[in-house]
Amino acid sequence: MSRKTASRLTLEQNTALLKRYAVLERACMRTLAGWLPGVPEWEAKNLIGLHIWESADASDALRGRLRELRAYHPDRDASPGLSRLIQELDYAQNTAEVLATVYLVVKSALLEAYRAHATRTWEDFDNPTVKIIRERLLDLTEKQVAWAQGFFPEVSGRYPGWEAWRDYIAGLLAADGGVTGTAPPEEAPARPEGHPLLLPWKECQRMPGWPIFNPDEDIQPDREREPEAYRLWRFKHYLNEMTAAETLASILWMTPEMPWEYQHNVARHQWDEIRHSQLGQTRVEQLGLQPSDVPQVVQIYNVMMTLPAVDQYALLTTVIEPNGMPEKAANREHWEQIDDEISAAAVSYDWSDENFHIRWGKKWTPVLLETYGYQETPEEIRARTEAWLLENTPVKMQKKMAQGEF
């Protein structure tokens, strides 16, 4: 005798929904990555860096579950309406439009879909999906949306007219049946005027009045004779690793043809650089300064953006990061010797992260070269970009590292 149950998703319905979630999480990752350099607000920049990684990780978890359900390549199956929405997300013009669309429209709708999905699927049979949603996606999406809702009043008045773009993106989502694609479709709205593509950002943005780095004033104190001055100088430079995160975020946006694993790795890499900036912020605040007191080394992002994305990635992962390892080891030894436990711990975690970044560089640089039709070997592009760095970097420390001086 059969027992009737409440209506549940079929396996086919389940996989169709998970594909849309994975595609939308990737879209949020890409738009936030493209916009990281263009957002001047420091708090938003830091949280967006985290959310790029979280969106990538959410999409990766969904893709992993889809593979278990014998469903592959969710991006290829996106409907024309969803594809249009994904493309249009990038055309925001300011922080308010980014937050209003990515978080208050798409992420908010994903949150409601996640809440419903865990109760609509067969929990006993589809427990891996339920665990992913309840234990990973719900918590991080709730936190992302809550942050955006709380932060939005700070920026909404700064960028008048954001409502039109929010309504447009919300209308595109509704026209394709919402996040699930199953709601009655509505008529697609007209596109607001005045929305050219600003990505990729050629210059990274900071709030008006923030000091800009002057290379001529960047004097490195002696580490042994002036330990306190050296420590403050070095952690000011750590805070400026925000530009490394911004560079990686732009690289991620500019290389959509690369495999998903690469995109996932680069999303994590940029988040690691955000954390390195944050460890710099933690130490300079402990030493009496605020981020807005620290001259911003925007020039390194701006000059790197004159290079193609492949060159930038090779330069960062096969030149700059390997060259910096001896200096990190020396700093850790120095701070341990003078019992500066906090500084030693900070540089230890930085050193550990950088080891993984170098491994990723060795793995993905050859793939980038092949994907984008380069005729160089990894060794040749490393030599070429290092020579370029010595000629073009505004940061004396990078030149010293390239020349083996630390």
C-alpha positions in Angstrom: 0.0 0.0 0.0 1.5 3.3 -1.0 1.6 6.3 1.3 0.8 9.7 -0.1 3.2 12.5 0.8 3.3 16.2 0.2 4.5 17.2 -3.2 8.3 17.1 -3.5 10.8 18.0 -6.2 11.7 15.4 -8.7 15.4 14.8 -9.3 15.1 16.6 -12.6 13.4 19.6 -11.0 16.0 19.6 -8.2 19.0 19.6 -10.6 17.4 22.4 -12.7 17.1 24.6 -9.6 20.6 23.8 -8.4 22.0 24.7 -11.8 20.4 28.1 -11.6 21.7 28.7 -8.1 25.2 27.8 -9.2 25.0 30.1 -12.2 23.7 33.0 -10.1 26.4 32.5 -7.4 29.0 32.6 -10.1 27.5 35.7 -11.6 27.6 37.5 -8.3 31.2 36.4 -7.9 32.1 37.8 -11.3 30.3 41.1 -10.9 31.7 41.7 -7.4 35.2 40.8 -8.6 34.9 43.2 -11.5 33.7 45.9 -9.2 36.1 45.4 -6.3 38.6 48.0 -7.6 35.8 50.5 -8.5 34.2 50.6 -5.0 35.9 53.4 -3.0 34.3 52.7 0.4 36.8 50.8 2.5 34.3 48.7 4.5 32.5 47.7 1.4 35.8 46.8 -0.4 36.8 44.5 2.4 33.4 42.7 2.7 33.0 42.4 -1.1 36.4 40.7 -1.2 35.1 38.1 1.3 31.8 37.7 -0.6 33.6 37.1 -3.9 35.2 34.1 -2.2 32.0 33.0 -0.5 30.0 33.2 -3.8 32.7 31.1 -5.5 32.7 28.6 -2.7 28.9 28.4 -2.8 28.9 27.9 -6.6 31.6 25.2 -6.2 29.6 23.3 -3.6 26.5 23.4 -5.8 28.6 22.2 -8.8 30.0 19.4 -6.8 26.5 18.3 -5.8 25.4 18.6 -9.4 28.2 16.3 -10.5 27.0 13.7 -8.0 23.5 14.0 -9.6 25.0 13.4 -13.0 24.4 17.0 -14.1 27.4 18.9 -15.6 28.3 22.4 -17.0 25.4 24.4 -15.5 26.6 27.6 -17.2 25.9 26.0 -20.6 22.3 25.4 -19.7 21.4 29.0 -18.7 18.3 30.3 -20.3 18.6 33.4 -22.6 16.8 35.5 -19.9 19.2 34.4 -17.2 22.2 34.9 -19.5 21.0 38.5 -20.2 20.6 39.2 -16.4 24.1 37.9 -15.7 25.6 40.1 -18.4 23.7 43.2 -17.3 24.8 42.9 -13.7 28.2 44.1 -14.7 26.8 47.4 -16.0 26.2 49.0 -12.6 27.7 52.5 -12.3 28.5 52.9 -8.6 28.6 51.2 -5.2 24.9 51.8 -4.6 23.8 50.1 -7.8 26.2 47.2 -7.2 24.9 46.6 -3.7 21.2 47.1 -4.6 21.4 44.6 -7.5 23.8 41.9 -6.3 22.7 41.8 -2.7 19.3 43.3 -2.4 17.9 41.7 -5.5 19.8 38.6 -6.5 21.3 37.5 -3.1 18.0 38.2 -1.3 16.1 36.1 -3.9 18.6 33.3 -3.6 18.2 33.4 0.2 14.5 32.9 -0.1 15.0 30.1 -2.6 17.5 28.3 -0.3 15.1 28.5 2.6 12.4 26.9 0.5 14.5 24.4 -1.3 15.6 22.5 1.8 11.9 21.8 2.6 10.8 21.0 -0.9 13.4 18.3 -1.8 13.3 14.7 -0.4 15.4 15.2 2.7 16.0 11.5 3.3 17.0 10.8 -0.3 18.7 14.2 -1.1 20.4 14.8 2.2 23.7 16.0 0.7 21.8 18.9 -1.0 20.0 19.7 2.3 23.3 19.8 4.2 24.9 22.1 1.6 22.0 24.5 1.8 21.4 24.5 5.5 25.0 24.2 6.7 26.7 26.4 4.2 24.6 28.5 1.8 21.9 29.7 4.2 24.3 31.1 6.8 26.7 32.9 4.5 23.9 34.3 2.3 22.0 35.6 5.4 25.1 37.3 6.6 25.8 38.9 3.2 22.3 40.2 2.8 22.2 41.5 6.4 25.5 43.4 5.9 24.3 44.9 2.6 21.0 46.0 4.2 22.8 47.6 7.1 25.5 49.3 5.0 23.3 50.5 2.2 21.9 53.6 3.9 25.5 54.9 4.2 25.9 54.8 0.4 22.5 55.3 -1.1 22.4 59.0 -0.6 25.9 59.3 -2.2 24.7 57.9 -5.5 21.3 59.3 -6.4 19.2 57.5 -9.0 20.3 53.9 -8.1 16.6 52.8 -7.9 16.2 52.7 -11.6 19.0 50.1 -12.1 17.8 48.1 -9.1 14.3 47.9 -10.6 15.7 47.0 -14.0 17.7 44.0 -12.7 14.8 42.9 -10.5 12.6 43.1 -13.6 15.0 41.0 -15.7 15.0 38.4 -12.9 11.2 38.4 -12.8 11.0 38.1 -16.6 12.9 34.8 -16.4 10.7 33.4 -13.7 12.7 34.5 -10.7 15.6 32.7 -9.2 13.9 29.4 -9.6 12.8 30.1 -13.2 9.4 28.7 -12.2 7.4 31.8 -11.4 5.0 33.2 -14.1 7.3 35.3 -16.3 6.8 39.0 -16.5 7.6 41.4 -19.3 11.2 42.4 -19.5 11.7 46.0 -18.6 13.4 48.7 -20.7 17.1 49.3 -20.0 17.9 52.6 -18.2 20.0 55.0 -20.2 23.5 56.0 -19.1 24.9 52.6 -18.2 28.1 52.0 -20.2 30.4 49.1 -19.1 33.0 50.5 -16.7 34.8 47.2 -16.3 37.6 46.4 -16.0 38.6 49.4 -13.9 41.8 50.8 -15.2 42.4 52.7 -11.9 41.4 51.5 -8.5 39.2 53.9 -6.4 39.6 55.3 -2.9 37.4 57.8 -1.0 38.1 61.5 -1.6 40.7 62.8 0.8 42.5 59.6 1.3 46.3 60.1 1.0 48.0 58.7 -2.1 51.4 57.0 -1.9 54.4 59.1 -2.9 57.3 56.8 -3.9 59.9 59.5 -3.2 58.7 59.6 0.5 58.8 55.8 0.9 62.0 55.5 3.1 62.5 52.0 4.6 63.7 52.2 8.2 66.5 49.9 9.3 64.9 46.7 10.7 67.5 46.2 13.4 68.3 49.7 14.5 64.7 51.1 14.2 62.4 48.2 14.9 59.4 50.2 15.8 59.6 52.5 12.8 60.3 49.4 10.5 57.3 47.6 11.9 54.9 50.5 11.2 56.4 51.0 7.7 56.1 47.3 6.9 52.5 47.0 8.0 51.5 50.1 6.1 52.6 48.2 3.1 50.7 45.1 4.2 47.5 47.3 4.4 48.2 48.2 0.7 48.0 44.5 -0.3 44.4 45.6 -1.1 45.8 46.5 -4.5 46.9 42.8 -5.0 43.3 41.7 -4.2 42.0 44.3 -6.6 44.4 43.1 -9.3 43.4 39.5 -8.9 39.7 40.4 -8.9 40.1 42.2 -12.2 42.1 39.2 -13.5 39.2 36.9 -12.5 36.7 39.1 -14.3 38.9 39.3 -17.5 39.5 35.6 -17.8 36.0 33.9 -18.0 37.2 31.4 -20.5 39.4 29.6 -17.9 38.2 26.4 -16.2 36.0 26.7 -13.1 38.7 25.4 -10.8 40.9 28.3 -11.8 38.1 30.8 -11.1 37.6 29.2 -7.7 41.3 29.4 -6.9 41.6 33.0 -8.0 38.6 34.0 -5.9 40.3 32.5 -2.9 43.6 34.1 -3.8 42.1 37.6 -3.9 40.4 36.9 -0.5 43.8 35.9 0.9 45.2 39.3 -0.2 42.2 41.0 1.4 43.1 39.2 4.6 46.8 40.3 4.3 45.5 43.9 3.9 43.4 43.3 7.0 46.4 42.0 9.0 48.1 45.3 8.0 45.1 47.2 9.1 45.0 45.4 12.5 48.6 46.2 13.2 48.5 49.9 12.1 45.4 50.4 14.2 47.2 48.8 17.2 50.0 51.2 16.5 47.8 54.3 16.5 46.7 54.8 12.9 43.5 54.4 10.8 43.4 53.1 7.3 42.5 56.6 6.1 45.9 57.8 7.5 47.9 55.3 5.4 49.0 56.5 1.9 47.4 54.2 -0.7 49.6 52.6 -3.2 47.0 52.8 -6.0 49.8 53.2 -8.6 50.7 49.5 -8.6 47.2 48.5 -9.6 47.0 51.2 -12.1 50.3 50.4 -13.8 49.6 46.6 -13.8 46.3 47.3 -15.6 48.3 48.4 -18.6 49.2 44.8 -19.0 46.9 41.9 -20.3 45.4 39.7 -17.7 47.7 36.8 -18.4 50.8 38.9 -17.9 49.4 40.3 -14.7 48.7 36.8 -13.3 52.1 35.5 -14.3 53.8 38.6 -12.8 52.0 38.3 -9.5 52.3 34.6 -9.0 55.6 33.7 -10.6 57.6 36.9 -9.9 56.3 39.2 -7.1 55.1 36.5 -4.7 58.2 34.2 -5.1 60.5 37.2 -4.8 58.9 38.2 -1.5 59.4 34.9 0.3 62.9 35.6 1.7 61.8 38.9 3.1 58.9 37.3 4.9 61.1 34.7 6.4 63.6 37.4 7.6 60.7 39.4 9.1 59.3 36.5 11.0 62.7 35.7 12.4 63.3 39.3 13.4 59.9 39.7 15.1 60.3 36.4 17.0 63.7 37.5 18.2 62.3 40.8 19.7 59.2 38.9 21.1 56.7 40.6 18.8 54.4 37.7 18.8 51.5 39.4 16.9 53.7 40.6 14.0 55.4 37.2 13.8 52.0 35.4 13.7 50.7 37.8 11.0 53.7 37.3 8.7 53.6 33.5 9.3 50.1 33.2 8.0 51.0 35.5 5.1 53.9 33.2 4.3 51.7 30.1 4.4 49.2 31.7 2.0 51.8 32.8 -0.4 53.2 29.3 -0.8 49.8 28.2 -2.1 49.6 31.2 -4.4 53.0 30.2 -6.0 51.7 26.7 -6.5 48.6 28.0 -8.2 50.8 30.2 -10.4 52.8 27.2 -11.5 49.6 25.3 -12.3 47.6 28.0 -14.0 50.1 30.1 -15.9 50.7 27.4 -18.5 46.9 27.0 -18.9 46.5 30.8 -19.3 49.2 30.9 -21.9 47.6 28.1 -23.9 44.1 29.4 -23.5 44.9 32.9 -24.7 47.3 31.9 -27.5 50.6 33.0 -26.1 53.8 31.5 -27.7 55.9 32.0 -24.5 56.8 29.4 -22.0 56.2 30.1 -18.3 59.9 30.8 -17.8 59.9 33.3 -20.7 56.9 35.2 -19.4 58.4 35.2 -15.9 61.6 36.8 -17.2 59.8 39.3 -19.3 57.4 40.5 -16.6 60.1 40.7 -14.0 62.1 43.0 -16.3 58.9 45.0 -16.8 58.4 45.2 -13.0 61.9 46.6 -12.5 61.1 49.4 -14.9 57.6 50.2 -13.9 56.8 49.4 -10.3 56.5 52.5 -8.0 57.3 50.4 -5.0 61.0 50.3 -4.1 60.5 47.2 -1.9 59.4 45.2 -5.0 62.5 46.2 -6.8 64.7 45.2 -3.9 62.9 41.8 -3.7 63.5 41.2 -7.4 67.2 42.0 -6.9 67.5 39.8 -3.9 67.8 42.6 -1.4 65.6 42.4 1.7 
